[in-house]
Amino acid sequence: MSMLAKTLVVVGGENLIDSIEDTSGTAPDGFFHNLGGSPYNVAVALGRQGVLTHYITPISTDDFGQRLAAHLEAQGVVTAGPRLDAPTSRAIVTLNAGVPQYRFLREGTAERMITAPMLRAAFPKDGGHFHLGSLALAGGPDAAIWEEAFVTAAQAGICTSLDPNVRASLIDDPDAYRARITRLLGHATVVKLSDEDLEWLYPDLSQDAAIARLRSQSKAALVALTKGPDGAEAWTAHHHIHHANPVFGGLVDTIGAGDTFMASIIAGLAAGGRLSQEGLGGLSQGELNALLRRGIFAACLNCTREGCDPPSAAELAQALSDGRI
């Protein structure tokens, strides 16, 4: 597998099993058990697109954990975090018209048993970009440890990306959570979130006002907003782009679409030598448009498959060349 660029991307955050409701009646226990977790999915998608990636979250030694680790390694991702004798987290996923709804089982699980020394030991010395988000920031002692690691990386001059991927059912203290996200925005180089995330974070503001507030709270050189069937938007200091989804049939579900989009933005920046504060600051309008198109096409390709199944670099390149899914 050829690498898009030499930038080593480090990913932190949850790994889990998505136990997805079987609507076909073929699964013995009523669920298909798929590998998942938003940051885990980002790592998989990065590996498939040829980006050198290290995943630093602990993974369980149980049967589910063995599957999670083996799948990462099959994509060329280095499992840099430790393996722990604690259970794997699970998300019970039910589908409503193809849109997933989640219930999480994460107490006492391996991916939450992090310490600051553990993360420092797992973080590669030549790591050039750090991605974090989702359940890792929802609450508990582990959220504070992840926040510290993110801030430390940013202060060391490492490019960073943040995807809140809000899961409201896991957030016991919304005010504390919003405050944590606001603090992290001040240390993120790239921010990606969905329109649903934005509405939850800024419930009293219109979408335009919410984006303006978020951008005023962040030092991010690039902010991207995914909008489901309405495509996506992106902002830099000098440019604002909206891109529609390509026309495609065969929607299966949207699981992992946002994660695939996030990874494809990171991979595109890496391929263009733009995965740095300085590089992002020089993005032209044409480059931003191409980057957003890349993320949208990758996400839509993922949506034609069951669960999170990101495209390879070759599949994405072909779709972009054809101009269709």
C-alpha positions as CSV (number, residue, x, y, z in Angstrom):
1,M,0.0,0.0,0.0
2,S,1.5,3.3,-1.0
3,M,1.4,6.2,1.4
4,L,-0.3,9.5,0.5
5,A,2.3,11.5,2.4
6,K,4.9,11.1,5.1
7,T,2.8,12.8,7.8
8,L,2.1,10.2,10.6
9,V,-1.4,10.6,11.8
10,V,-2.2,9.6,15.4
11,V,-5.8,8.8,16.3
12,G,-7.3,8.6,19.8
13,G,-10.8,7.8,21.1
14,E,-13.1,4.9,21.5
15,N,-13.2,1.5,19.8
16,L,-16.3,-0.6,20.2
17,I,-18.7,-3.1,18.6
18,D,-21.8,-1.8,16.8
19,S,-24.5,-4.4,17.5
20,I,-26.8,-3.3,14.6
21,E,-30.4,-4.3,14.5
22,D,-31.1,-7.0,11.9
23,T,-34.0,-6.0,9.7
24,S,-33.6,-9.0,7.5
25,G,-34.3,-11.6,10.1
26,T,-31.1,-13.6,9.4
27,A,-28.9,-12.8,12.4
28,P,-29.2,-15.5,15.2
29,D,-29.5,-13.0,18.0
30,G,-31.2,-10.2,16.1
31,F,-28.1,-8.1,15.6
32,F,-25.1,-7.9,13.3
33,H,-21.9,-7.2,15.3
34,N,-19.8,-4.7,13.4
35,L,-16.5,-3.1,14.3
36,G,-16.9,0.6,15.2
37,G,-16.4,3.7,17.3
38,S,-16.0,7.0,15.5
39,P,-12.2,7.5,16.0
40,Y,-11.6,3.8,15.3
41,N,-13.5,4.3,12.0
42,V,-11.4,7.3,11.2
43,A,-8.3,5.2,11.7
44,V,-9.6,2.5,9.4
45,A,-10.6,5.0,6.7
46,L,-7.2,6.6,6.9
47,G,-5.4,3.3,6.5
48,R,-7.5,2.4,3.5
49,Q,-6.5,5.7,1.9
50,G,-2.8,5.0,2.4
51,V,-2.1,7.3,5.3
52,L,0.4,6.2,7.9
53,T,-1.7,5.9,11.0
54,H,-1.2,5.0,14.7
55,Y,-4.2,4.2,16.9
56,I,-3.3,4.8,20.6
57,T,-6.4,3.8,22.5
58,P,-6.3,0.5,24.5
59,I,-8.1,-2.4,22.9
60,S,-9.5,-5.4,24.8
61,T,-8.0,-8.9,24.7
62,D,-11.5,-10.4,24.5
63,D,-12.9,-11.9,21.2
64,F,-14.4,-8.6,20.1
65,G,-11.1,-6.9,20.9
66,Q,-9.2,-9.5,18.8
67,R,-11.4,-8.6,15.9
68,L,-10.9,-4.9,16.4
69,A,-7.1,-5.1,16.5
70,A,-6.8,-7.5,13.6
71,H,-9.0,-5.3,11.4
72,L,-6.9,-2.2,12.1
73,E,-3.7,-4.1,11.3
74,A,-5.2,-5.4,8.1
75,Q,-5.6,-1.8,6.9
76,G,-2.0,-1.0,7.8
77,V,-2.8,0.9,11.0
78,V,-0.4,0.4,13.9
79,T,-2.1,-0.5,17.1
80,A,0.1,1.5,19.3
81,G,-2.0,1.4,22.5
82,P,-1.9,-1.5,25.0
83,R,-4.1,-4.5,25.0
84,L,-6.1,-4.8,28.3
85,D,-8.0,-7.7,30.0
86,A,-11.2,-5.7,30.2
87,P,-14.4,-6.0,28.1
88,T,-14.9,-4.3,24.7
89,S,-17.4,-1.4,24.7
90,R,-20.6,-1.9,22.7
91,A,-23.1,0.3,20.9
92,I,-26.6,-1.1,20.4
93,V,-27.7,0.4,17.1
94,T,-31.3,0.5,15.9
95,L,-32.2,1.9,12.5
96,N,-34.9,4.4,11.6
97,A,-35.2,4.7,7.8
98,G,-31.5,3.8,7.6
99,V,-30.5,6.4,10.2
100,P,-28.8,4.9,13.3
101,Q,-29.9,5.5,16.9
102,Y,-27.4,4.4,19.6
103,R,-27.4,3.0,23.2
104,F,-24.0,2.5,24.6
105,L,-22.5,0.0,27.1
106,R,-19.1,1.4,28.1
107,E,-18.7,1.1,31.9
108,G,-15.4,-0.7,32.9
109,T,-14.3,-1.3,29.4
110,A,-10.8,-1.4,28.0
111,E,-11.0,1.7,25.8
112,R,-11.8,3.9,28.8
113,M,-8.9,2.6,31.0
114,I,-6.5,5.3,29.9
115,T,-3.8,7.2,31.9
116,A,-1.7,10.2,30.9
117,P,1.5,8.2,31.0
118,M,-0.1,5.4,28.9
119,L,-1.0,7.9,26.1
120,R,2.4,9.6,26.2
121,A,4.1,6.2,25.8
122,A,1.8,5.2,22.9
123,F,2.1,8.6,21.1
124,P,4.8,8.2,18.4
125,K,7.7,10.7,18.6
126,D,7.3,11.5,14.9
127,G,3.5,11.9,15.1
128,G,2.6,15.0,12.9
129,H,-1.2,15.1,13.3
130,F,-3.5,14.1,16.2
131,H,-7.2,13.4,15.7
132,L,-9.6,13.1,18.6
133,G,-13.4,13.1,19.2
134,S,-16.7,11.5,20.0
135,L,-17.3,9.4,23.1
136,A,-13.8,10.0,24.4
137,L,-14.9,13.5,25.4
138,A,-18.4,12.7,26.7
139,G,-17.5,12.7,30.4
140,G,-15.6,10.9,33.2
141,P,-12.0,10.9,34.1
142,D,-10.9,9.6,30.7
143,A,-12.4,12.6,29.0
144,A,-10.2,14.9,31.1
145,I,-7.1,12.8,30.2
146,W,-7.9,12.9,26.5
147,E,-8.4,16.7,26.7
148,E,-5.0,17.1,28.3
149,A,-3.4,15.0,25.6
150,F,-5.0,17.0,22.8
151,V,-4.0,20.3,24.3
152,T,-0.4,19.1,25.0
153,A,-0.1,18.0,21.3
154,A,-1.4,21.3,20.0
155,Q,1.0,23.2,22.3
156,A,3.9,21.1,21.0
157,G,3.0,22.4,17.5
158,I,1.3,19.2,16.3
159,C,-1.6,19.7,13.8
160,T,-4.9,18.6,15.4
161,S,-8.4,17.7,14.3
162,L,-11.6,17.5,16.4
163,D,-14.9,15.9,15.7
164,P,-17.4,16.2,18.6
165,N,-19.7,13.6,17.1
166,V,-22.2,14.4,19.9
167,R,-23.9,11.4,21.5
168,A,-26.4,13.2,23.9
169,S,-27.5,10.0,25.6
170,L,-24.0,9.6,27.2
171,I,-23.6,13.2,28.3
172,D,-24.7,13.6,32.0
173,D,-23.6,17.2,32.3
174,P,-24.3,19.1,29.1
175,D,-22.8,22.4,30.4
176,A,-19.5,20.7,31.4
177,Y,-19.4,18.9,28.0
178,R,-20.0,22.1,26.0
179,A,-17.3,23.9,28.1
180,R,-14.9,21.1,27.3
181,I,-15.6,21.3,23.5
182,T,-15.2,25.1,23.7
183,R,-11.8,24.6,25.3
184,L,-10.7,22.1,22.7
185,L,-11.9,24.4,19.9
186,G,-9.1,26.7,21.0
187,H,-6.5,24.1,20.3
188,A,-7.9,22.4,17.1
189,T,-6.4,23.1,13.7
190,V,-9.2,21.3,11.8
191,V,-12.8,21.0,13.1
192,K,-15.5,18.8,11.6
193,L,-19.0,18.4,12.9
194,S,-22.5,17.7,11.6
195,D,-25.5,20.0,11.5
196,E,-27.0,17.9,14.3
197,D,-23.8,18.4,16.4
198,L,-23.9,22.1,15.8
199,E,-27.6,22.4,16.8
200,W,-26.9,20.5,20.1
201,L,-23.9,22.5,21.0
202,Y,-25.6,25.9,20.3
203,P,-29.3,25.1,20.8
204,D,-30.5,28.7,21.0
205,L,-28.8,29.9,17.7
206,S,-29.6,29.6,14.1
207,Q,-27.2,27.5,12.0
208,D,-25.5,30.6,10.6
209,A,-25.2,32.2,14.0
210,A,-24.0,28.9,15.5
211,I,-21.2,28.5,12.9
212,A,-20.2,32.1,13.5
213,R,-20.0,31.5,17.3
214,L,-18.0,28.3,16.9
215,R,-15.5,30.0,14.5
216,S,-15.1,32.9,17.0
217,Q,-14.3,30.4,19.7
218,S,-11.8,28.4,17.6
219,K,-8.4,28.9,16.2
220,A,-9.1,26.3,13.5
221,A,-7.8,27.0,10.1
222,L,-10.5,24.8,8.6
223,V,-14.0,24.2,9.8
224,A,-16.2,21.7,7.9
225,L,-20.0,21.1,8.5
226,T,-21.7,18.0,7.1
227,K,-25.4,18.3,6.4
228,G,-26.6,14.9,5.4
229,P,-28.6,15.0,2.2
230,D,-27.7,18.7,1.8
231,G,-24.0,18.0,1.3
232,A,-21.4,19.9,3.3
233,E,-19.8,23.3,3.8
234,A,-16.3,24.4,4.7
235,W,-14.7,27.7,5.9
236,T,-11.2,28.9,6.1
237,A,-10.0,32.4,7.0
238,H,-10.5,33.5,3.4
239,H,-12.9,31.1,1.7
240,H,-16.4,29.6,2.2
241,I,-17.5,26.7,0.0
242,H,-20.7,24.6,-0.2
243,H,-20.8,21.4,-2.1
244,A,-23.8,19.2,-2.8
245,N,-23.8,15.4,-2.6
246,P,-23.4,13.5,-5.9
247,V,-26.5,11.7,-7.2
248,F,-26.4,8.1,-6.2
249,G,-28.8,5.2,-5.6
250,G,-28.6,2.3,-3.3
251,L,-28.4,4.0,0.1
252,V,-27.9,1.3,2.7
253,D,-27.3,3.3,5.9
254,T,-25.3,6.3,7.1
255,I,-23.2,4.5,9.8
256,G,-19.6,5.8,9.6
257,A,-20.3,8.4,6.9
258,G,-19.1,11.3,9.0
259,D,-16.0,9.4,10.1
260,T,-15.2,8.6,6.5
261,F,-15.7,12.3,5.6
262,M,-13.3,13.3,8.4
263,A,-10.6,10.8,7.4
264,S,-10.9,11.8,3.8
265,I,-10.3,15.5,4.7
266,I,-7.2,14.6,6.7
267,A,-6.0,12.3,3.9
268,G,-6.6,15.0,1.3
269,L,-4.7,17.5,3.3
270,A,-1.8,15.0,3.8
271,A,-1.7,14.3,0.1
272,G,-1.5,18.0,-0.7
273,G,1.2,18.7,1.8
274,R,-1.3,20.9,3.7
275,L,-1.6,19.1,7.0
276,S,-0.1,21.9,9.1
277,Q,-1.3,25.3,10.4
278,E,0.8,27.0,7.7
279,G,-0.3,24.6,5.0
280,L,-4.0,25.0,5.8
281,G,-3.6,28.8,5.9
282,G,-2.5,28.7,2.2
283,L,-5.5,26.7,0.9
284,S,-6.9,28.2,-2.2
285,Q,-10.7,28.3,-3.0
286,G,-10.1,25.6,-5.6
287,E,-8.2,23.4,-3.2
288,L,-10.9,23.8,-0.6
289,N,-13.6,22.9,-3.1
290,A,-11.6,19.7,-4.1
291,L,-11.1,18.8,-0.5
292,L,-14.8,19.1,0.3
293,R,-15.8,17.2,-2.8
294,R,-13.3,14.4,-1.8
295,G,-14.9,14.1,1.7
296,I,-18.4,14.0,0.3
297,F,-17.7,11.4,-2.3
298,A,-16.0,9.2,0.2
299,A,-18.9,9.5,2.7
300,C,-21.5,8.7,0.0
301,L,-19.5,5.7,-1.1
302,N,-19.6,4.5,2.5
303,C,-23.4,5.0,2.5
304,T,-23.8,2.4,-0.3
305,R,-22.5,-0.3,2.0
306,E,-23.7,-1.8,5.3
307,G,-22.1,-0.3,8.4
308,C,-18.9,1.6,8.3
309,D,-17.0,0.4,5.2
310,P,-14.9,3.2,3.9
311,P,-13.6,3.2,0.3
312,S,-10.0,2.5,-0.6
313,A,-7.8,5.1,-2.2
314,A,-8.4,3.5,-5.6
315,E,-12.2,3.4,-5.2
316,L,-12.3,7.0,-4.1
317,A,-10.0,8.1,-6.9
318,Q,-12.2,6.3,-9.5
319,A,-15.4,7.9,-8.2
320,L,-13.9,11.3,-8.2
321,S,-12.6,10.8,-11.8
322,D,-16.0,9.5,-12.9
323,G,-17.9,12.3,-11.1
324,R,-20.5,9.8,-9.8
325,I,-21.0,7.1,-7.2
